[in-house]
Amino acid sequence: MQTDGRSEPARASHHLIPGAYFDDLAAGRGGPETIRFLRSTEYSRRLLLLRALLDAIAATPGALGPLPSVDSVWDTLTAAQEHAPRAFRELLLHPPIGVWLGHGLRRLTHTAWGEGPLWTDLGHVHAVCSVAALRAGLPLRTTVPLRDGAVMFPALGLARLPGRPRWGTAEVLVEPDRLRVDPYGACVGPPRMADADAPGWRGLRRLRARVTGRPVEVWLDDIDPYRDLSEPLPPERLDKDEVVRWQERFEGALGLLAAIDPDMAAAVAGGLRTLTAVRPTSDRVVHSASAGDAFGAVLASLPPDPATLAVTVVHEFQHTKLGALLHLLTLEQDAGTARHYAPWRDDPRPLGGLLQGAYAFLGITEFWSRYLDAAPRSEHPPASSSSPYADGRPRTPCASCAPTPA
């Protein structure tokens, strides 16, 4: 990766936030140009995190266990970035990769734990290398760790190897337009349409819509172990009917958002990359979440209608924008003591949590204002005295700004 050598820090200019972008974000907005700028800053952050992780691995004897050395990782990623810089950038910005980078660094510093050996988390870098090589058209032979007898290739799919150890390894061969797992055994590499399923392969599915006449695609992630915001998760495959419902809600939500707020719709289309389905704990509650490590990701249980999904996406996208801005600027100074109260929570929050909640609700209230102006009165839900979400619709708890369920 474009550095001055493996032992010297990379020299790069600092990001300067244009005043127009900052004013836009401060008003609770952020158009497509602002989102492109935030994506560029998040790419810089991912490069720094990747460098920090690889340096920490190199300084930790045995960190990669039976897997190839960190030197081979440097060689593969550097070549992929040079041959296909745009593809490399999009891969590194894939939200689960951000979660994995943070989790790996926390495991190395003993502030996070995992079920498997350390090398099963850190060794995920070899799966990243495999996808980077595939996208760049470079040959590669490497070894990847297995998690529950399977290996996830980010932004591609999950290869399952029945009968293999839970925490074993598998050989990977990358050829032109093809990735093969265990080249001397069964071929379980993806077909050309990677989001399709095949024997031994679960493709990462897509949701599709159009915003202002342009196609929009996001991943519907139910298989990546780093799709959650903390500990790795096993895959939880959605059935075909659930996928159909997600597609209907997603297409309707973006269509609705484009009709009432074209600028916000275009911003979401430019920044949203994954939707992760989570199981609800109540029929009347839509759960949602987002995190600073996963720019472009929204976790949500399936909303009952497009309007609820639209406001859920707006809600979490507000957190995403503010999180990226906080990676660049210090907006508050606080000891972290939970002593600030907000109307939407019964418990006190630290100042950072209060800021996140207030910023998210700027987007929520603007959405409902625009929606109620545009929707026929017969479709207006009854007002709620306790939440900006309408009483006739399921409420949406968010980890950052909603009450903790009892």
ZIMO-V335342 format. One line per field, one symbol per residue. phi: phi as a letter, one per 40 degrees, with the letter a starting at -180 (. if undefined). psi: psi as a letter, one per 20 degrees, with the letter a starting at -180 (. if undefined). burial: 1 if it has 16 or more other C-alpha atoms within 10 Angstrom, else 0. Layout:
phi->???
psi->???
burial->???
This chain:
phi->.cbchcbbccbacccbcddccccccccgbhcdcccccccccccdcccccccccccccccbdgccfccdcccccdcccccccccacccccccccddcccccdccccccccgbabaccddcccccddcccdcccccccgbcababbccbfgabcbdfbibcbbdgcdcbcbacbbbbdgabbbfdcbccbcccccccccadgbbcccbbbabbfgbcbbbcbcbbccbccbacdbccbccccccccccccccccccccccccadccccccccbcbbbbcbccbaccbbcaaaaccbdgbbbaccccaccccccccddcccdccccccccbbccabacgccbbbbccbcbcbcdccccccccccdccccdccccccccddccccccbcbacccccbccbcbccabccdc
psi->qnrkriiqqqoqqqppoqhhgggghhjjcnahgghhghhhhhggghgghgggghghghiopjhjcjrqrhhhgggghggghhhmhghgghghipghhggggggghhhhjkjqrrgrqhihghiihhhghghggghikqqppapqqqokkrppopkfapppnqiqqglbrqqppprokqpppmhjbpokqqrhnhiqqrpjpoqorqqqappliqqppqpnojhphkiajdqqqqqnpqrhhgggggggggghghgghhhhmhghghgghhhphqpppqpqiqhjpoqrrrqhilpjqppqqoqirhghhghgggghhgggghghhiihqoiqpqijpnjpqqhjqiqqqrhghgggghggighghhghggghhhqqhhjpqqqpiiqiqqhiqqrnpqhhjrqpq.
burial->1000000000000000000010001001111101101110111111101110110110000011001011001101111110111011101111111111111110110000100001111111111111111111111101111111111111111111100000111101110000111110001111000110100111111110111000010111111111111001001000000010011111111111111111111111111111111100000011111111111111111111111111111111111111111001000000000000010110001011111111111111011100100000000000000000110011111111110000
